[in-house]
Amino acid sequence: MAANLRNNSFLSFLMLLLLIGSSYAITSSEMSGICDKTLNPSFCLKFLNPKFASPNLEALAKTTLDSTQSRAKQTLKRLQSIIDGGVDPRSKLAYRSCVDEYESAIGNLEEAYEHLASGDGMGMNMKVSAALDGADSCLDDVKRLRSVDASVVNNSKAIKNICGIALVISNMLPRRT
C-alpha cells in the first residue's frame, strides 16, 4: 500500500512537471506567429521549423543570436580574405567599410547575449537592431560594385533575416524596469 502511494505520488509529480514544462514551450502556432511578424516569414519558418521542437523564448532567442554571431564571424573572415587577396581600390574601400560594420555587429551581438542573460529584452532588441543595421550597411556598400562576393551578400541577407527573428522574440521577452 505504501509503495503504491509512493508510485502514485511520483507519477503525479512527473505529470505536474510535464504540465509546467509544456506550458512554457513554444507551440508551432506561436512560431508561425513569430514568423508572421518578420519581414521575411518564409525564411523564418524555414529557419525555425527544422531546428526547434518546442523551446522557450529565451532558448529561441539564444539560438537566433548564436546563428547570427556565427554568420557574422564567417562573413568577417571572408571579407578579410577578400581584402588580403587583392581587389581594386573601390572594392577594397567598400569591403573595408563592411569589415568595420561586421566588427561592430559582432560586438553588438555579444552585448545582446548579456542583455538576454540579464532578462533585458529591450536591451537585447537595441543591440540586435544595431547588428542588423551593420549587415544592411554592408549590403549598401557592396551593391554598387561591379563584382560582388556572393557569400558576403548571401550571409548579410541571412543575418538581416535572423536578426529580424531575434527582434520579434526580444519584443516578446520581459522588459526590465
Disulfide bonds with the S-S distance in Angstrom:
Cys35-Cys44 2.07
Cys98-Cys138 2.10
